Amino acid sequence: MRAIRLGLRMLLRQWRSGELGVLLLALTVAVGALGGVGLLVDRIERGLRAQATEVLGADLRLQSPQLLSADYAVAAQQQGLRVSRITSMLSVVLHGDLTQLANLHAVADGYPLRGTVRITDAPYGAPRDIRGIPAPGELWADSRLTVALGAQVGDLLSVGSAQLRITRILVSRPDQGTGFAELAPSLLMNDVDLRATGLLQPGSRASHAVLFGGTETQVAQFALWIAANKQPAERLRDLREASPEVANAATRATRFLLLASLASVLLGAVAVAMTARRYVQRHLDVVALLKTLGASRRFAFVFSLAQLLLIAALAIVLGSLLAWIAQAWLLQLLQPLLAVQLPSPAVLPLLPGVAAAVLLLSGFALPPVLQLARVPAIRILRRDMDAPAMAMTLAYGPAVLAVAALILQVTREWVLAGWFTLGLAGSVLLLAAAAWLLVRSVGQLRGGVGVAWRYGIANLARHRSSSVVQVIAFGLGLTALLLLAVIRGDLIESWRASLPANAPNFFFVNIPTDKRDSFVQQLTADGAQPSRLWPMVRGRLLAINEQSVQGRSFPTPRGEGFARREQNLSWSAQLGESNRVIAGRWFDDADAGKPLVSVAVDFQEALGLKLGDQLRFDIAGETFDVTVASVREVKWDSLQPNFFLVFAPGLLDATAGTWMTSARYPPAQAAKISALVRAYPSVSVFDMQDLFDQLRAMIDKAVLAVQGVFLFTLLAGLTVLLAAVQSSRDERRYESAVLRTLGARSATILQGVLVEFGALGLVSGLLAASIATAGGWLVSSYLLDVPYHPDLRLWLGGVGGAVLLACLMGWSSTRRVIREPPLGVLRDP
């Protein structure tokens, strides 16, 4: 207890020395970075998950071509979940003498459990949200259906054997897929009217779904129960299958946030290591004095440890407060863009920050403190007597283990943690080698330069170990900042490029071959900007390598869905812009008409396919046997027409297929769209503007979160630079006093420091830009799966900024040192 009390008293006296303040700042930033990112990621993930579940209309969606057992609903209600249901099927709808194939959705009370239905009062009018479903005897028909039938609000439509009145125009449903499965116009009706229509008969092709909603814990537990009890033909839909656009954006944003927090914590580790090194140097005399007064090694250890533990406690409190403030500030930025309120912050995400502070102190500060306790008492008389050197494993082993634990704690993936650790080790070795070459070669430059330059260059060689440490610290800090700047730019550019301002906002499906040219001409005449035409036909997979898919097991549950439902098929000689062949080869001119198919990697993995496998399809009543020629990686979040299966050109030309395309219509073109639907009633029109607006809002939210979290890394980088400068502050203080005593001017000393730090910044900047360029390419291409764009500004800004920042930090630390009276410094060095 005496050692603890003494340590705490001396802590207050030593606060003004500087190194304890830097140590506190480094730990606070580390705790704040991990805690803030943890809080932010947790809230954004839960918020995006809540918003993204609107794509399903629920938290969970179980669907099947057969009627689902009522046991699911009973079990869900017993566990406190909300339940609804929806039945979807194709049916011909009549209005007078006109008929139209429609996609009918009969919904029960409570639908939708997530999100809202959007309606309007006139075809292609301004949409608004509504709660509830059509009353019995009513239906909500979409604009395409009403225009095609020449109907309006208030008219009666014949749906099977029932007469239902149009009371609203349907704009969108939350579970309206972003793909092209729903080819027909839609109508929404009450589930109680389905029996009256007489459409649901044995053998009817309908899709039945039960929707579940509840808390995260309830949903997670019930999902496990469903997975264990559902039938093989029943499919539990997840977010990735329902909306790959939302899932990919959320995944990439989360990975960047985790990388940013990891960079901040590792930079904090560098700052703690450098600060602990200076802490030991400054306390050697204090511990030696205590030992001359009878203090034991244990007393000296507890004395030093008490100071570190108090700093750690302060850092945890201040870092947690910083994390709380940061996530609240970011929430204020995001709030105008949020469609739903983010959940309240939880305490659990703060724990990784606390663990980071403990790991940092244990790995980087505790070994030097152990060494400090071993300093001999004779040092009070002989200043050259330092503490005995520690064994390599004790000196560096805890630090290596702490770094590995921090990386694994943040990435939560062994493979990713391993690659990140190797990259970090390689960067440290490269920076150390470059710094060693710098201090070895600068001596040759001293002859032909002025006094200030000679002083600055001499400092590099004289402070050899400090110069190497400072280059490593500067380089790591700059590398982290430049790397995240590169990744941030690529990520944001990729997101925004997926939804450019001129992206097509209408998709047109089921264009007859004989009307294809006239339809495109009409689009052009309307002032729209049509894009590429794609042929399309429906087909069903029958067999794989002569083995029927019926009753066959697949690697994933998604494979069952691919095997049991019809697919949208296409054929092309050109590879789609959002496609990349990762195995095999794309079709060439010699492949025209050959039985070859290219499969998306999602389809290949779900069914366990490989190159050369034989697939049999039923397409328009004909059987086709084809060979898997290539596997493609598809960017589903590009929102361009994409297909799981693309056949060689010429093979399916004789099938009764149709065409699809997309176009960008200027705003407020409802009249032209209505006229187009009347002129081509068989063409299905998809208004995607509302979906695009929602996705753009989500991208803007992710961009703001990325920008905000980047500030943590910037603060951590500045902390490293400050620690690097502080590490040699005592030496500069003494040297400055000696030089001024010998007649050197303060300006000369300051210029020499600027030369020294400018050289350190130049070497660090060049290496940091090189490492960030290579690391940016690797992370963008293989971790975030976004295009990498080299940028000359990385080199100009990185190197120039490094020199400027290093000089600024050196000037700010030396300016106060050279103002101290030389006599006082020499008496107490």
C-alpha positions in Angstrom: 0.0 0.0 0.0 2.9 2.4 0.7 4.2 1.7 -2.8 0.8 2.4 -4.3 0.3 5.6 -2.4 3.8 6.8 -3.3 3.2 5.9 -7.0 0.0 7.9 -7.1 1.5 10.9 -5.4 4.4 11.0 -7.8 2.0 10.5 -10.7 0.5 13.9 -10.1 4.0 15.5 -9.9 5.2 13.8 -13.1 2.1 14.6 -15.1 3.8 17.7 -16.6 6.7 15.7 -18.0 4.7 14.8 -21.0 5.1 11.0 -21.5 2.2 10.1 -19.2 -0.1 12.4 -21.1 0.9 10.8 -24.4 0.4 7.3 -22.8 -3.0 8.3 -21.6 -3.9 9.8 -25.0 -2.7 6.6 -26.8 -4.8 4.3 -24.5 -7.8 6.6 -24.7 -7.7 6.6 -28.5 -7.4 2.9 -28.6 -10.3 2.4 -26.2 -12.3 5.0 -28.0 -11.6 3.6 -31.4 -12.6 0.0 -30.6 -15.4 1.1 -28.4 -16.7 3.8 -30.7 -16.5 1.5 -33.8 -18.0 -1.3 -31.8 -20.9 0.8 -30.7 -21.3 2.3 -34.2 -21.0 -1.0 -36.0 -23.4 -2.7 -33.6 -26.0 0.0 -34.0 -25.6 0.3 -37.7 -25.7 -3.5 -38.2 -28.8 -3.8 -36.1 -30.3 -0.7 -37.8 -29.4 -1.9 -41.3 -30.6 -5.4 -40.4 -33.9 -3.9 -39.3 -34.2 -1.9 -42.4 -32.9 -4.7 -44.6 -35.5 -7.1 -43.2 -38.0 -4.9 -45.0 -36.9 -6.6 -48.1 -38.4 -9.8 -46.7 -41.4 -8.0 -45.1 -40.4 -9.7 -41.9 -37.4 -10.9 -39.8 -37.8 -14.4 -41.1 -39.7 -15.7 -44.1 -40.5 -19.4 -44.6 -41.9 -20.3 -48.0 -42.9 -23.3 -49.9 -44.9 -24.4 -53.1 -47.2 -26.3 -50.7 -49.4 -25.1 -47.9 -47.3 -24.6 -44.8 -48.3 -26.3 -41.5 -50.1 -24.2 -38.9 -47.6 -25.6 -36.4 -45.1 -23.0 -37.4 -47.4 -20.1 -36.6 -48.4 -21.7 -33.3 -44.8 -22.3 -32.3 -43.9 -18.7 -33.2 -46.7 -17.2 -31.2 -45.9 -19.3 -28.2 -42.4 -17.8 -28.3 -43.8 -14.3 -28.5 -43.2 -13.6 -32.3 -45.7 -11.8 -34.5 -46.9 -13.9 -37.5 -48.5 -13.1 -40.8 -48.8 -14.9 -44.1 -48.8 -14.3 -47.9 -49.9 -16.4 -50.8 -48.6 -15.5 -54.3 -49.6 -16.9 -57.6 -50.1 -15.9 -61.3 -53.7 -15.4 -62.4 -55.5 -13.8 -65.3 -57.5 -10.6 -64.2 -60.4 -9.3 -66.2 -61.9 -5.8 -66.7 -64.7 -5.9 -69.2 -63.4 -7.6 -72.3 -59.7 -6.9 -71.4 -57.5 -9.5 -69.7 -54.1 -9.3 -68.1 -51.8 -11.8 -66.4 -51.2 -10.6 -62.9 -49.0 -11.6 -60.0 -51.6 -11.9 -57.2 -50.6 -11.5 -53.5 -53.1 -12.4 -50.9 -51.9 -11.1 -47.5 -53.2 -11.7 -43.9 -53.6 -9.2 -41.1 -50.3 -7.8 -39.8 -48.6 -7.8 -43.2 -46.0 -6.5 -43.6 -44.2 -7.2 -40.3 -41.3 -5.0 -41.5 -41.5 -2.0 -43.7 -44.5 -0.4 -45.3 -46.6 -0.7 -48.4 -46.5 2.3 -50.7 -49.6 3.4 -52.6 -50.8 6.3 -54.7 -54.2 7.5 -56.0 -53.4 7.5 -59.7 -51.2 5.4 -62.0 -47.5 6.4 -61.7 -48.5 9.1 -59.2 -46.5 10.4 -56.2 -46.2 7.5 -53.7 -47.0 7.5 -49.9 -46.7 5.0 -47.1 -49.7 3.3 -45.7 -50.3 0.9 -42.8 -52.6 -2.0 -43.2 -53.9 -4.2 -46.0 -56.8 -4.0 -48.4 -60.2 -4.6 -46.7 -62.2 -7.7 -47.7 -63.7 -7.1 -51.1 -61.0 -4.6 -52.1 -57.7 -4.8 -53.9 -54.8 -2.6 -54.7 -53.5 -2.9 -58.3 -50.3 -1.5 -59.5 -50.0 1.1 -62.3 -49.1 -1.4 -65.0 -52.1 -3.5 -64.3 -54.6 -0.6 -64.3 -53.2 1.0 -67.4 -53.1 -2.3 -69.3 -56.8 -3.0 -68.4 -57.9 0.6 -68.8 -59.2 0.6 -65.2 -59.1 3.2 -62.5 -59.7 3.5 -58.8 -63.3 2.4 -58.0 -63.6 -0.1 -60.9 -64.3 -3.8 -60.3 -61.9 -6.4 -61.5 -62.7 -10.1 -61.9 -60.2 -12.2 -60.0 -61.1 -15.8 -60.5 -64.7 -16.2 -59.4 -64.6 -13.0 -57.2 -65.4 -9.4 -58.1 -63.0 -7.1 -56.2 -62.9 -3.3 -56.3 -59.8 -1.2 -56.9 -59.4 1.2 -53.9 -55.7 2.1 -54.2 -52.9 2.1 -56.8 -50.1 -0.1 -55.5 -46.6 1.3 -55.9 -44.4 -1.2 -54.0 -44.3 -3.8 -51.3 -41.4 -4.2 -48.9 -40.9 -7.8 -50.0 -41.0 -6.9 -53.7 -37.8 -8.6 -55.0 -35.1 -6.6 -56.6 -34.6 -9.3 -59.2 -36.7 -10.1 -62.2 -38.7 -13.1 -60.9 -42.0 -11.1 -60.8 -42.6 -10.6 -64.5 -46.3 -9.8 -64.3 -48.0 -6.7 -62.9 -49.0 -7.0 -59.2 -52.1 -6.7 -57.1 -52.6 -6.9 -53.4 -55.7 -8.4 -51.9 -57.0 -9.6 -48.5 -56.3 -13.3 -47.7 -59.9 -13.8 -46.7 -61.0 -13.2 -50.4 -58.6 -15.9 -51.7 -61.1 -18.7 -51.1 -63.9 -16.8 -52.9 -61.7 -16.5 -56.0 -61.5 -20.3 -56.4 -57.9 -20.0 -57.7 -56.3 -22.1 -55.0 -57.0 -25.7 -56.1 -55.0 -28.9 -55.8 -52.2 -28.6 -58.3 -52.3 -24.8 -58.4 -48.9 -23.3 -58.8 -48.8 -21.0 -55.8 -46.1 -19.8 -53.4 -47.0 -19.9 -49.7 -45.0 -18.0 -47.1 -45.3 -17.5 -43.4 -43.7 -14.3 -42.0 -42.2 -14.0 -38.5 -41.2 -10.9 -36.6 -39.8 -10.3 -33.1 -36.7 -9.3 -31.2 -33.2 -10.3 -32.3 -33.0 -13.0 -29.6 -36.5 -14.4 -30.4 -35.8 -14.4 -34.1 -32.4 -16.1 -33.7 -33.7 -18.8 -31.5 -36.8 -19.4 -33.7 -34.6 -19.6 -36.9 -32.6 -22.4 -35.4 -35.9 -24.2 -34.5 -37.2 -23.8 -38.1 -34.0 -25.0 -39.6 -34.2 -28.2 -37.6 -37.9 -28.8 -38.2 -38.7 -27.6 -41.7 -39.4 -29.9 -44.6 -36.9 -30.2 -47.5 -39.1 -28.3 -49.9 -39.6 -25.4 -47.5 -37.1 -22.6 -47.8 -36.0 -20.2 -45.1 -35.0 -17.0 -46.9 -32.2 -14.9 -45.6 -31.1 -11.4 -46.3 -28.4 -12.2 -48.8 -30.7 -14.3 -51.0 -33.5 -11.7 -50.7 -31.3 -8.6 -51.4 -27.6 -9.1 -52.3 -27.4 -5.3 -52.9 -28.2 -4.5 -49.2 -26.1 -7.4 -47.9 -23.0 -6.6 -49.9 -23.1 -2.9 -48.9 -23.5 -3.7 -45.2 -20.7 -6.3 -45.3 -18.3 -4.0 -47.0 -19.1 -1.1 -44.7 -18.6 -3.3 -41.6 -15.3 -4.7 -42.9 -14.0 -1.2 -43.5 -15.1 0.0 -40.0 -13.3 -3.0 -38.4 -10.2 -2.3 -40.4 -10.3 1.3 -39.3 -10.7 0.4 -35.7 -7.9 -2.2 -36.0 -5.6 0.4 -37.5 -6.4 2.8 -34.7 -5.6 0.2 -32.1 -2.4 -0.9 -33.7 -1.3 2.7 -33.9 -2.2 3.1 -30.3 0.1 0.1 -29.6 3.0 1.8 -31.3 2.4 5.0 -29.3 2.2 3.0 -26.0 5.4 1.1 -26.8 7.3 4.3 -27.5 5.8 6.0 -24.5 6.7 3.1 -22.2 10.2 3.2 -23.5 10.6 6.8 -22.5 8.8 6.2 -19.2 11.4 3.7 -18.3 14.3 6.0 -19.2 12.9 8.8 -17.1 12.3 6.7 -14.1 15.6 4.9 -13.9 17.0 7.5 -11.5 13.8 7.5 -9.4 13.8 3.8 -8.9 17.6 3.8 -8.2 17.0 6.4 -5.5 14.2 4.4 -3.9 16.5 1.4 -3.7 19.2 3.3 -2.0 16.6 4.2 0.6 15.8 0.5 1.2 13.1 -0.2 -1.4 12.9 -3.7 -2.6 12.4 -4.8 -6.2 8.8 -5.7 -5.5 8.2 -2.2 -4.0 9.7 -0.6 -7.1 7.6 -2.8 -9.4 4.3 -2.0 -7.5 5.3 1.7 -7.4 5.5 1.8 -11.2 2.6 -0.5 -11.8 0.2 1.6 -9.7 0.9 4.6 -12.0 0.2 2.5 -15.1 -3.0 1.0 -13.7 -4.4 4.4 -12.8 -3.6 5.7 -16.3 -5.3 2.6 -17.7 -8.4 3.2 -15.6 -8.5 6.8 -16.7 -8.1 5.8 -20.3 -10.9 3.3 -20.1 -13.3 5.9 -18.6 -12.2 8.6 -21.0 -12.1 6.3 -24.0 -15.6 4.9 -23.3 -16.9 8.4 -23.0 -15.2 9.3 -26.2 -16.7 6.2 -27.9 -20.2 7.2 -26.6 -19.8 10.8 -27.8 -18.4 9.7 -31.2 -21.2 7.3 -32.0 -23.8 9.8 -30.9 -22.3 12.5 -33.1 -22.2 10.1 -36.1 -25.8 9.2 -35.4 -26.7 12.9 -35.6 -25.1 13.0 -39.1 -26.9 9.8 -40.2 -30.3 10.6 -38.7 -31.7 12.6 -41.6 -31.0 9.6 -43.9 -32.4 6.9 -41.7 -35.7 5.3 -42.6 -35.9 3.7 -39.2 -34.6 4.7 -35.8 -31.4 3.0 -34.8 -31.6 0.9 -31.7 -30.2 2.3 -28.4 -26.4 1.7 -27.8 -25.5 -1.3 -25.8 -22.7 -1.7 -23.2 -21.3 -4.9 -24.6 -19.6 -3.3 -27.7 -17.4 -1.3 -25.3 -15.8 -4.4 -23.8 -13.4 -4.9 -26.8 -12.0 -1.4 -26.1 -11.4 -2.3 -22.4 -9.8 -5.5 -23.5 -7.6 -3.6 -25.9 -6.3 -1.3 -23.1 -5.4 -4.3 -21.0 -3.7 -6.0 -23.8 -1.7 -2.9 -24.8 -0.5 -2.4 -21.2 0.3 -6.1 -20.7 2.2 -6.4 -24.0 4.0 -3.1 -24.3 4.2 -1.4 -20.9 4.4 -4.3 -18.5 7.8 -5.7 -19.7 9.6 -2.3 -19.5 8.1 -1.9 -15.9 9.5 -5.3 -15.0 12.9 -4.3 -16.3 12.7 -1.0 -14.5 12.3 -2.8 -11.2 15.6 -4.4 -11.7 17.7 -1.2 -12.1 20.7 -1.3 -9.6 21.0 1.2 -6.8 24.5 2.0 -7.9 23.0 4.0 -10.8 22.5 6.9 -8.4 26.3 7.3 -8.6 27.0 5.8 -12.0 24.6 7.1 -14.6 25.7 4.6 -17.2 24.3 1.7 -15.2 21.0 0.7 -16.7 18.7 -2.1 -15.8 19.8 -5.6 -17.0 18.6 -6.5 -20.4 15.7 -8.8 -20.5 15.6 -12.1 -22.5 14.3 -11.7 -26.0 11.1 -13.7 -25.3 10.3 -11.6 -22.2 11.1 -8.3 -23.9 9.2 -8.8 -27.2 7.1 -11.9 -26.7 4.2 -10.2 -24.7 4.1 -7.4 -27.4 3.9 -9.9 -30.2 1.2 -11.9 -28.4 -0.8 -8.7 -27.6 -0.7 -7.6 -31.3 -1.8 -11.0 -32.5 -4.6 -11.0 -29.9 -5.8 -7.5 -30.9 -5.8 -8.4 -34.6 -7.8 -11.7 -33.9 -10.1 -9.8 -31.6 -11.1 -7.3 -34.3 -11.0 -9.5 -37.4 -12.6 -12.6 -35.8 -11.1 -14.6 -38.7 -8.0 -16.7 -38.3 -7.0 -16.5 -42.0 -7.6 -12.7 -42.2 -5.8 -12.2 -38.9 -2.8 -14.2 -40.2 -2.5 -12.2 -43.4 -2.8 -9.0 -41.5 -0.1 -10.0 -39.0 2.2 -11.0 -41.8 1.6 -7.7 -43.6 2.2 -5.7 -40.4 5.5 -7.6 -39.7 6.7 -7.1 -43.2 5.9 -3.4 -43.0 7.9 -3.1 -39.7 10.9 -4.9 -41.2 10.9 -2.8 -44.3 10.7 0.4 -42.4 13.4 -0.7 -40.0 15.7 -1.6 -42.9 15.1 1.7 -44.6 15.8 3.6 -41.4 19.0 1.7 -40.8 20.2 2.5 -44.3 19.3 6.2 -43.8 21.3 6.6 -40.6 24.3 4.7 -42.1 24.4 6.8 -45.3 23.7 10.3 -44.0 27.3 10.8 -42.7 28.5 11.1 -46.3 26.4 14.2 -46.9 27.8 16.3 -44.0 30.7 17.8 -45.9 29.1 20.2 -48.3 26.2 21.6 -46.4 25.7 24.4 -43.9 25.8 24.3 -40.1 22.1 23.7 -39.6 22.1 20.9 -42.1 25.2 19.3 -40.6 23.6 19.4 -37.2 20.4 17.9 -38.4 22.2 15.1 -40.4 24.5 14.5 -37.4 21.5 14.0 -35.2 20.2 11.2 -37.4 23.5 9.3 -37.0 24.0 10.2 -33.4 20.5 9.2 -32.3 20.7 6.0 -34.4 18.2 3.9 -32.3 15.8 6.8 -31.9 15.9 7.6 -35.6 15.1 4.0 -36.5 12.2 3.9 -34.0 10.9 7.2 -35.2 11.0 6.1 -38.9 9.1 2.9 -37.9 6.5 4.9 -35.9 6.1 7.6 -38.5 5.9 5.0 -41.3 3.3 2.9 -39.6 1.2 5.9 -38.7 1.3 7.2 -42.2 0.8 3.8 -43.8 -2.4 3.3 -41.8 -3.7 6.7 -42.7 -2.8 6.4 -46.4 -4.1 2.8 -46.6 -7.4 3.6 -45.2 -7.6 6.7 -47.3 -7.1 4.6 -50.4 -9.6 1.9 -49.4 -12.1 4.5 -48.3 -11.9 6.2 -51.7 -12.2 2.9 -53.6 -15.1 1.7 -51.4 -17.1 5.0 -51.8 -16.4 5.2 -55.5 -17.6 1.6 -55.9 -20.8 2.2 -54.0 -21.6 5.3 -55.9 -20.6 3.8 -59.2 -23.1 1.0 -58.7 -25.9 3.6 -58.6 -24.8 6.5 -60.9 -27.1 9.5 -61.4 -28.0 8.3 -64.9 -28.7 4.7 -63.9 -31.7 3.2 -65.7 -34.9 3.6 -63.5 -37.2 1.4 -65.6 -36.8 -2.2 -66.5 -38.8 -3.8 -69.3 -39.3 -7.6 -69.4 -41.2 -9.9 -71.8 -40.5 -7.9 -75.0 -41.7 -10.1 -77.9 -39.0 -10.7 -80.5 -41.2 -9.4 -83.4 -41.7 -6.1 -81.5 -38.2 -5.7 -80.1 -37.0 -3.1 -82.6 -40.2 -1.0 -82.5 -40.1 -1.0 -78.7 -36.6 0.3 -78.6 -37.5 3.0 -81.1 -40.4 4.0 -78.9 -38.1 4.4 -76.0 -35.8 6.6 -77.9 -38.7 8.7 -79.2 -39.9 9.2 -75.6 -36.5 10.7 -74.7 -35.4 7.7 -72.7 -31.9 6.2 -72.8 -32.2 2.5 -73.5 -29.4 0.1 -72.6 -28.4 -3.3 -73.8 -31.0 -5.9 -74.8 -30.9 -9.3 -73.2 -32.7 -12.4 -74.5 -34.5 -14.4 -71.7 -36.3 -17.6 -71.4 -37.5 -19.7 -68.4 -36.1 -23.2 -67.8 -35.9 -25.8 -65.1 -32.8 -27.9 -64.1 -33.6 -31.6 -64.5 -30.3 -33.5 -63.9 -26.6 -33.1 -63.0 -24.3 -35.6 -64.6 -27.2 -37.8 -65.6 -28.5 -37.9 -62.0 -31.9 -36.4 -61.4 -32.0 -33.4 -59.0 -35.2 -34.8 -57.4 -34.3 -36.3 -54.0 -30.6 -35.3 -54.4 -28.8 -33.6 -51.5 -26.9 -30.4 -52.1 -24.1 -28.6 -50.1 -26.4 -25.8 -49.0 -30.1 -25.3 -48.6 -30.0 -22.7 -51.3 -29.1 -25.5 -53.7 -32.5 -27.1 -53.2 -34.2 -23.8 -54.2 -32.1 -23.7 -57.4 -32.9 -27.3 -58.2 -36.7 -27.0 -57.6 -37.7 -23.8 -59.3 -37.6 -22.3 -62.7 -34.7 -20.1 -63.6 -34.3 -17.0 -65.8 -31.9 -18.1 -68.6 -30.1 -15.9 -71.1 -27.5 -16.3 -73.8 -24.8 -13.9 -75.0 -21.5 -13.7 -76.8 -20.5 -10.8 -74.6 -19.6 -11.0 -71.0 -21.7 -8.7 -68.8 -20.0 -5.6 -67.4 -20.7 -6.7 -63.8 -19.4 -10.3 -64.4 -15.9 -11.7 -64.1 -14.8 -15.2 -65.2 -12.9 -16.9 -62.3 -12.7 -20.4 -63.7 -12.8 -21.8 -67.2 -13.2 -19.5 -70.2 -15.9 -17.3 -71.7 -17.4 -18.2 -75.1 -15.6 -17.3 -78.3 -16.9 -17.2 -81.9 -16.2 -20.9 -82.4 -18.6 -21.7 -79.5 -21.7 -20.4 -81.2 -24.4 -23.0 -81.1 -22.4 -25.4 -78.9 -24.1 -26.9 -75.7 -22.1 -24.8 -73.2 -23.2 -22.8 -70.2 -21.6 -20.3 -67.8 -22.7 -20.5 -64.2 -22.5 -17.8 -61.4 -20.3 -18.8 -58.5 -23.4 -18.6 -56.2 -25.1 -21.3 -58.4 -22.0 -23.4 -58.6 -21.3 -23.4 -54.9 -25.0 -24.1 -53.9 -25.2 -27.1 -56.2 -21.6 -28.3 -55.8 -20.8 -28.0 -59.5 -17.4 -28.0 -61.2 -16.1 -27.3 -64.7 -17.1 -30.0 -67.2 -20.2 -31.1 -65.3 -23.2 -32.0 -67.5 -26.5 -30.2 -66.8 -29.9 -31.1 -68.3 -32.5 -28.4 -68.6 -36.2 -28.4 -69.6 -36.5 -25.1 -71.7 -39.8 -24.3 -73.4 -40.7 -28.0 -73.5 -37.4 -29.1 -75.0 -34.5 -30.9 -73.3 -31.0 -29.4 -73.5 -27.8 -31.1 -72.3 -25.0 -28.6 -71.7 -21.5 -28.6 -70.2 -20.3 -26.1 -67.6 -17.7 -24.1 -69.5 -17.0 -21.3 -66.9 -17.8 -19.9 -63.5 -18.5 -16.2 -63.1 -18.3 -13.9 -60.2 -21.3 -11.6 -60.4 -21.7 -8.2 -58.8 -25.3 -8.4 -57.9 -25.2 -5.0 -56.2 -24.5 -3.4 -59.6 -28.3 -3.4 -60.2 -27.7 -4.4 -63.8 -29.5 -7.3 -65.5 -27.6 -10.4 -64.4 -28.3 -14.1 -64.6 -27.2 -17.2 -62.8 -27.0 -19.1 -66.1 -25.8 -17.8 -69.4 -25.7 -20.1 -72.4 -23.5 -20.0 -75.5 -24.9 -17.8 -78.3 -27.0 -19.6 -80.9 -28.0 -22.5 -78.7 -31.4 -21.2 -77.5 -32.2 -18.9 -80.4 -35.1 -21.2 -81.5 -36.8 -21.2 -78.1 -39.8 -19.1 -77.6 -37.9 -16.5 -75.6 -38.5 -12.8 -75.0 -36.2 -9.9 -74.5 -35.5 -7.5 -71.6 -33.9 -4.1 -71.4 -33.7 -1.1 -69.2 -33.9 2.7 -69.8 -33.6 5.9 -68.0 -36.7 8.1 -68.2 -36.6 11.7 -67.1 -38.6 12.6 -64.0 -42.4 13.2 -64.3 -43.0 11.0 -67.3 -46.0 9.1 -66.1 -48.0 9.9 -69.2 -45.4 8.4 -71.5 -45.0 5.3 -69.4 -48.8 4.8 -69.4 -48.9 5.2 -73.2 -46.1 2.7 -73.6 -47.9 0.1 -71.5 -51.0 0.6 -73.6 -49.1 0.2 -76.8 -47.2 -2.9 -75.6 -49.5 -4.7 -73.1 -47.5 -7.9 -73.0 -44.4 -6.0 -71.8 -43.9 -6.0 -68.0 -42.6 -2.6 -66.7 -40.7 -2.3 -63.5 -40.4 1.2 -61.9 -37.1 1.0 -60.0 -36.8 4.6 -59.0 -38.3 4.1 -55.5 -35.9 1.2 -54.9 -32.9 3.2 -56.1 -33.8 6.1 -53.8 -33.8 3.7 -50.9 -30.5 2.1 -51.8 -28.8 5.5 -52.4 -29.9 6.6 -49.0 -28.3 3.4 -47.5 -25.1 4.1 -49.4 -25.0 7.7 -48.1 -25.4 6.3 -44.6 -22.5 3.9 -45.1 -20.3 6.7 -46.6 -20.9 9.0 -43.7 -20.1 6.2 -41.2 -16.9 5.4 -43.1 -15.9 9.1 -43.1 -16.6 9.5 -39.4 -14.7 6.4 -38.3 -11.7 7.5 -40.3 -11.3 10.4 -37.8 -10.4 7.9 -35.1 -7.5 6.6 -37.3 -6.4 10.2 -38.0 -6.3 10.9 -34.2 -4.5 7.7 -33.6 -1.9 8.5 -36.3 -1.3 12.0 -34.7 -0.8 10.3 -31.4 1.9 8.1 -32.8 3.7 11.1 -34.3 3.5 12.9 -31.0 4.9 9.8 -29.1 7.7 9.6 -31.7 8.7 13.2 -31.1 8.3 12.9 -27.3 10.6 9.8 -27.3 13.7 11.9 -27.9 12.6 15.0 -26.1 15.0 14.6 -23.1 18.0 14.1 -25.4 17.1 17.2 -27.4 16.6 19.2 -24.3 20.1 18.4 -23.0 21.8 18.8 -26.4 20.1 22.2 -27.0 21.4 23.4 -23.6 24.9 22.3 -24.4 24.9 24.0 -27.9 23.4 27.2 -26.6 26.1 27.3 -23.9 28.7 26.9 -26.7 27.2 29.9 -28.5 24.8 28.3 -31.0 21.7 30.3 -31.9 18.2 29.1 -31.3 17.4 29.5 -34.9 20.3 27.2 -36.0 19.2 24.5 -33.6 15.6 24.7 -34.8 16.7 24.6 -38.4 18.8 21.5 -37.7 15.8 19.8 -36.1 13.7 20.6 -39.1 16.3 19.0 -41.4 16.4 15.9 -39.2 12.7 15.5 -39.0 12.2 16.4 -42.7 14.6 13.5 -43.6 12.7 11.2 -41.3 9.4 12.3 -42.8 10.6 11.9 -46.4 11.8 8.3 -45.9 8.7 7.5 -43.9 6.4 9.0 -46.5 8.0 7.2 -49.4 7.8 3.9 -47.7 4.3 4.5 -46.4 3.0 5.4 -49.8 4.6 2.2 -51.3 3.2 0.0 -48.6 -0.3 1.7 -48.8 -0.3 1.2 -52.6 0.3 -2.5 -52.3 -1.9 -2.9 -49.3 -4.7 -0.9 -50.9 -4.7 -3.2 -54.0 -4.8 -6.3 -51.9 -7.5 -5.2 -49.5 -9.7 -3.6 -52.2 -9.4 -6.6 -54.5 -9.5 -9.5 -52.1 -11.2 -8.3 -48.9 -13.7 -5.7 -50.0 -14.0 -6.9 -53.6 -14.1 -3.4 -55.1 -12.0 -2.1 -58.0 -8.6 -0.6 -57.1 -7.8 2.8 -58.6 -4.2 4.0 -58.4 -4.0 7.6 -57.4 -0.9 9.9 -57.9 -2.3 12.1 -55.1 -1.4 9.3 -52.7 2.3 9.8 -53.4 2.2 13.6 -53.6 0.0 14.0 -50.6 1.5 11.2 -48.6 5.2 12.2 -49.1 4.6 15.9 -48.9 2.3 15.6 -46.0 4.7 13.3 -44.2 7.6 15.8 -44.5 5.4 18.8 -43.5 3.8 16.9 -40.6 7.2 15.6 -39.3 8.7 19.1 -39.5 5.7 20.6 -37.7 5.8 18.0 -34.9 9.6 18.5 -34.6 9.3 22.2 -34.5 6.4 22.2 -31.9 8.4 19.9 -29.5 11.7 21.7 -29.9 10.4 25.2 -29.7 9.6 24.8 -26.1 12.8 22.9 -25.3 15.2 25.6 -26.6 13.4 28.3 -24.5 14.5 26.6 -21.3 17.5 28.2 -19.5 20.6 26.1 -20.3 21.9 26.3 -16.7 18.8 24.7 -15.2 18.9 21.9 -17.8 22.6 21.1 -17.3 22.2 21.0 -13.6 19.4 18.5 -13.9 19.7 16.6 -17.2 
